[in-house]
Amino acid sequence: MTILAAILVFCGLFFLTVSSVGIIRLPDFYTRTHAVGKSETLGAMLVIGGLAIYNGLELSTVKLLLMLLFIALVNPTATHVIARAAIRSALQPWVKGGRKESVESAEDRIVEEAVSEIDDSGKKA
């Protein structure tokens, strides 16, 4: 069991390191949020799971499992809410080549492309 716990803890540390590198290397808020939302959640869950296995059957293991459940529910939700708030406050995403468009115009463009695809498919039939 000690070996399994060590493997889980080291895998969790790997994902937490990837999350830290993502914060430093990625270009804008949205990509950084994505990196942290995915890898930090998995990393923390693996570390806590490894600690719970290492602890064995004790009261502290139950507390660790409750923490694991809390992280599994709250981290993705909080990341989603923060990204949604950024979109609603019109924070522009990074675009390769420097071309930026507002969120509203991007949504309009996507809707127009979808409508044109529907129209094109209707004409071909």
C-alpha positions in Angstrom: 0.0 0.0 0.0 2.9 2.4 0.7 4.1 2.0 -2.9 0.7 2.7 -4.3 0.4 5.8 -2.1 3.8 7.0 -3.2 2.9 6.5 -6.9 -0.3 8.5 -6.4 1.4 11.3 -4.6 4.2 11.6 -7.2 1.6 11.5 -10.0 -0.3 14.3 -8.2 2.9 16.3 -7.8 3.6 15.9 -11.6 0.1 17.4 -12.4 0.6 20.2 -9.9 3.9 21.0 -11.6 2.3 21.0 -15.0 -0.3 23.4 -13.6 2.4 25.7 -12.3 4.2 25.7 -15.7 0.9 26.4 -17.4 0.3 29.5 -15.3 3.8 30.8 -16.3 3.9 29.8 -20.0 0.4 30.2 -21.4 -0.5 33.5 -23.1 -3.8 34.6 -21.7 -6.3 34.3 -18.9 -8.5 31.7 -20.5 -5.8 29.3 -21.3 -4.3 29.7 -17.9 -7.7 29.0 -16.3 -8.0 25.9 -18.4 -4.6 24.6 -17.3 -5.2 25.3 -13.7 -8.8 23.9 -13.8 -7.8 20.6 -15.2 -4.4 19.7 -13.9 -4.6 21.3 -10.5 -7.8 19.5 -9.7 -6.4 16.1 -10.8 -3.1 16.8 -9.0 -4.7 17.7 -5.7 -7.0 14.7 -5.9 -4.2 12.3 -6.6 -2.1 13.7 -3.7 -5.0 13.5 -1.3 -5.9 10.1 -2.5 -2.4 8.9 -2.0 -2.3 10.3 1.5 -5.6 8.6 2.3 -4.3 5.3 1.2 -1.1 5.8 3.2 -3.1 6.6 6.3 -5.1 3.4 6.3 -8.4 3.1 8.0 -8.6 6.0 10.5 -10.7 9.0 11.1 -8.2 11.2 9.4 -8.7 9.1 6.2 -12.4 10.0 6.2 -11.5 13.6 6.5 -9.1 13.3 3.6 -11.8 11.6 1.5 -14.2 14.4 2.3 -11.6 16.9 1.2 -11.2 14.9 -2.0 -14.9 15.1 -2.7 -15.0 18.8 -1.9 -12.1 19.5 -4.4 -13.8 17.3 -7.1 -16.9 19.4 -6.8 -15.7 22.9 -6.1 -12.6 23.3 -8.3 -14.2 22.8 -11.7 -17.2 24.8 -10.7 -15.1 27.7 -9.4 -13.0 27.7 -12.6 -16.1 27.8 -14.7 -17.6 30.7 -12.8 -14.4 32.7 -13.0 -14.1 32.1 -16.7 -17.7 33.1 -17.2 -17.2 36.3 -15.2 -14.2 37.1 -17.5 -16.3 36.6 -20.6 -19.2 38.7 -19.2 -16.7 41.5 -18.4 -15.6 41.4 -22.0 -12.0 40.2 -21.4 -10.6 39.5 -24.8 -9.1 36.2 -25.5 -5.6 36.0 -26.9 -5.6 35.4 -30.7 -2.5 34.3 -32.6 -1.5 37.0 -35.1 -2.9 39.9 -33.0 -6.4 39.9 -34.5 -8.9 40.6 -31.8 -12.7 40.7 -32.0 -15.2 41.4 -29.3 -17.1 38.5 -27.7 -20.3 39.7 -29.2 -18.9 39.8 -32.8 -17.3 36.4 -32.4 -20.7 35.0 -31.3 -22.4 36.7 -34.2 -19.8 35.3 -36.6 -20.3 31.8 -35.2 -24.1 32.1 -35.6 -23.8 33.4 -39.1 -21.5 30.5 -40.1 -23.9 28.0 -38.5 -26.9 29.5 -40.4 -25.0 29.5 -43.7 -24.1 25.8 -43.2 -27.8 25.0 -42.6 -28.7 27.0 -45.7 -26.0 25.3 -47.8 -27.2 21.9 -46.7 -30.8 22.8 -47.5 -29.8 23.9 -51.0 -27.8 20.7 -51.7 -30.8 18.4 -50.8 
